[in-house]
Amino acid sequence: MMPSGLVSDLLGSFGPQWELSADKDGRFRLEHRQRGTPFHPPTRPTPWNVLLCRIEASFHSYGVARARPLPLRWGRDTELTISAVQALDPLLKDRQPYVFRRGYLPQPVVRLTGARDTSGNLREGFLTSFVNVSRVEPVARQDEFGEILDHWLSLLSSIGLHARHLAIHGRSTVWTRREVQGITLHFRHIDLPIGDIVLLWNAIDPSCMAVDLGSGLERLAWARTRQSWPHLVFGSFASICPSKTLDAIRTATLMVGSGIHPASRGAGGVLRRLLTEVSPMDAPLGVSALVRESHGFWSSVSAMQVPWPEVTQTIERELARRS
């Protein structure tokens, strides 16, 4: 069961500048008293590497070290790493006294579950691969959850997402997923969801407890700038190529650059299915320019195992094989 008094203690820790509303179903929402003030996005988007450095500097100022990313090929419950929270599996699922990573974790992930429109195209704000900006931390006391949340609000302010434009909402009821239970708080910046923070514990042994704080680097940048989503993520390619193709090449670059090759099953099978989204008509001159751009982005987060020319060759061979 849930550690006692978590929600009431948490809500009580917010100062008088926050207003609480709640309903009979256990849903609650916290909003800043100055939420009506206008938001002025920066006139120029911040380069990805600069935004990452600002986030890392804020974590460092609170004594939170950066952890190296998990391998993209996972193979435990999922073929690929889909969330930084998987770093907590030994503690939360197996009740072992260790985790794979802890601290600030900018984790490249692949998810094929993004929201799509009736034509099968990903909706704005969704990608099949993105950087999961996370803090994964085993905790011994439930009040550490509030401390981590307070730091996150300060971090968001440091990158231009101030508390007066944020809303925090959730439910006081506990959810259960196999071996793990938890409670989740969601963040919105004005009208845009930007992430969540979760207190998790093993369903049998609640002393195996941790916090998972997560957002998406691309979504944070979108909230900051309110720039057109395709141009924010794909740059100048957004005006010359369908988003479906751009998204597939971007994700394939991450996968091949991480040492995954097309195959009939496993992680390679995911890659092969993903590349069926690319029509030969969309890249008649090859994909080298797209790969080089995407490779540069992923390399700003984590060193790629395979250089971009080899990634290009692998993707183009697979496209040629299929055609």
N, C-alpha and C positions, 0 to 999 in steps of 0.2 A: 504494500500500500504506500501511498504518497507520504513523504516526510511531513509531519504535522505542522500546521500553521504557515506553510510556505507562502501561499497567496496573500493572506492577511498581513504577514510580516513584510512581504515585498511591497505591497501597495502602501503600507504605512510608512515605508522608507522614502517615498517620494515627497518632495516638499510642497508647500502651499501653492506653488506656481502651476501645479498639475491638478486637473479636474478628473474625477472618476465617475463613470456611469456604468451601471450593471443591470442585468435582468434576472428573472427567476430561473433561467436555464443555466446559470453560472457563467454566462458571457460577460466580459467586462472590457472597458475601453478607457485608456488614459490619454488625455490631450492637454496640451499646454494652454494656459489662460490667454497667451498672446498669439494664438493660432491664426488669427485673422490678418496678421501682418503680411505684406506682399513678399514674394520670393523673387529675387533677382539673380538668375543664373549668370555665371561668368561669360564674358563675351567670346572667350577662346577656350576650346577644350584642352584639358591638361593631357600631355603625353602619357601613355600607359605606364612607362617606367617611372615617371615622376609621381604619378598617383600611387603606385605601389610603394615607392620610397616614403611618401608621406604616411601611408598606413603603417608601414614597418616602423617608422620613427615614433609614431604614437604608441604602438605596442611596446617598443623598447623603453619609452619614457616611464612606463608602468612596470618595467622589469620583466616583460614577457618576451622571451627569445623566439626567433624564427626557427621553425622546423623544416627539414627538407621534405619535399613532396613524397607521398606514397607512390609506389609504382603504378602505372596506369593499368597494366594487366593485373587483375585481382585474383579471380578464380576461386573465391570462397563461396559467398552467396550470390555474387554477380561476376560476370566475365571481366568487367571493367570497373575501375574505381568510379563510383557515382556520387560520392560525398566524402568530405573530410572526416565525418563522424565514424567511418569505418576504421579509423586509427584507434578507436576506443573499443573495438570488438573483444579483445582478450578480457578486459575488465568487465564490460557490461554483459557480454554473452556467455563467457566461460568462467567468470568469477576468478580470474587469474590476477595476481598483484602487479601487473604491468600493462602498458599500452604501447602501440607501435610508434606513435608520435604524441607530443604535447606542446602547447604553446600556440603561437601564431603560425598558421599553416595556410599559405596560398596554394591551393590544390587544383591542378587541372583535372577536370572530370568530364565524363561522357554520359549523357542521358538521352535516351530516345523517347522520353515521355513528355516532351514539351507540348504545350497547348497548340492545336492546329485549327485552321479555319475549314470550311466545308470543302475547299479544294485540296486540302492536305498540306497547305503551306503553314509553316510555323507563324504563330501570331507574334506581334511586336513584343519584345522583351524576352523571347525564348530562343534558345540555341541548342543544338545537340552537343555542343561542348562549350565550356566556359571555365573561368577561374573561380573556384569556390573560396572566397576570402573567409577564413575561419579562425576561431580559437577553440581548441579542443583541450579540455583540462579535467583530470580527475580532481574531485573535491572531497573533503572530509566533513564539511559543514554546509548546511543549506544556505547560510547567510553569505557564503562565497558567491552564490548565484547572483545576489543583488550587487555585490562589489564588481563582478564582471560586467553586469548590465550597465552599471553607472559609468565604468570606463568606456564601454562601447558608445554611450551617448556622447561622451567627451570626444571620442575619436571621430564620430560622425560630424560633430561640430567643427573639428579641425580641418575637415575636407569640404566644408561649406554646407553641410546638411544640419542645420541648427535645430535645437529642441523645439522651438516654437512652431516648426513646420512638421514635426513628427507626431505620430499617434502610435500607441502601443495597445494591442488588443489580444485577447485570448479567452480561454475557458478555465475555470477552476477545477474541472473534472480531469481525471487521469486517463490517458490512453494506454493501451497495451498492444505491443507487437512482439509476438513470440516470447523471447526471454526477457524483453526489456519493457519497462514502463516509463512514463514521462509526462511532463506538462510543458506546453509550448506557448511562448509569447511571440507575436508577429509585429513587425515594424512596417509602417507606411510613411512615406515622405509626401505630404499633401495627399495626392490621389494614387500614388504609385507604391506597390509592395516592394520592399527592399531587403527583406531577410527575416530571420527569426533567431531566438535564443531558446534552448531547450535544456531543462534539467532532466537527466536520465538516471535510472538506477536498475539494477537487476531485480526482476520480479520476485525471486526467492530470497535474495540477500540485498536489501536496500543500502547496506553500507558500501556496496560497490556502486559508487555514485560519480557522475561526471557532468560537465557542462559542455554543450555544443553550441557555439555561436556561429552563425553562417550568413553570408550574403554572396552576391555575385559581383565580381569586379566590373563587368560590363554594365550591370544594372545600377551599381553605384555611380558610374560615370554618366549613365543616362539620367539618373535623378539629378545629378549636379548640373548638367548642361541643358537638359530637355531638348537635345539635338535630335534630328531624325534618326530613328533606331538603325535602319540599314546603313546610313552614312557613318554613324558612330562606329559600328562594328566592322563594316566592309570598306569604308573609305570610298575612293573614287570608283572602285569596281561596282558599287551599288547601282550606278546608273547605266551599266553596260551589260550586266549579267543577272539572271534571275537569282533571288535570294536563296532558293532551294539549292542551286548549284554552288553558290558561294559558301553556304553553311556546310555542305557535304565536303567540299575541298578543304575547308578550314579544319573540320574534325578529322578528316583523313590525314591531313598533315600532322596533326598531333599524334595520331595513332601510329603512323609509319615512322615518324620522327622518334617515337618511344620504343621502336623495335618490333612493332606488330606488322605482320605481312598478310595479305589476302589469303584466305584459306576456306575450306568447306565447312568448318565448324569452329567453335570457341570464339576467342576475341577476333581472330582472322575472319571468321564468318560474319561477325558484326560489321567489320570493315568492308567486306565484299558487298553485303546488303546495302550499306550506306552509299557506296559508289554507284549503285543502280539509280540513284537520284540524279546523276549527272548525265545529261543528254550530250551526245557527240556534237550536236548543233550549237551547244552553249560554249564549247571550248574548241573551235575548229583549228586554232593555232597552238593547242596544247595548254598546259596548266602551270607552266613554270612561274609566270608572274604572280599568280594567285598563291602558289605554294611558297614562293620567296617571301611574300608579304605575311602570310600566316605563320611561317617558320620564325620570322623575326619577332612576331608577337609572343608566341609560345616560349621562345628562347629568353624573353625578358622576364619570364616567371621561373623557368627551370631549364637547365641545359638539355638540349635535344641530343639523343644518342646517334642520330643519323643526320648528316648534313643535307641541306635542302636540295642540291642537285640529285642525290640518290633518292630522296623522297619523291621528287618529280618523276623520275624514271619508273619507280614502283607503281605510282598512281597511273601514269600513262600506259604502262604495260597492262594493268588491270582493265582500264577503259578499252584498250585495243582488243584484249581477249574477249571482252563481252560483245564488242561490236562485230 
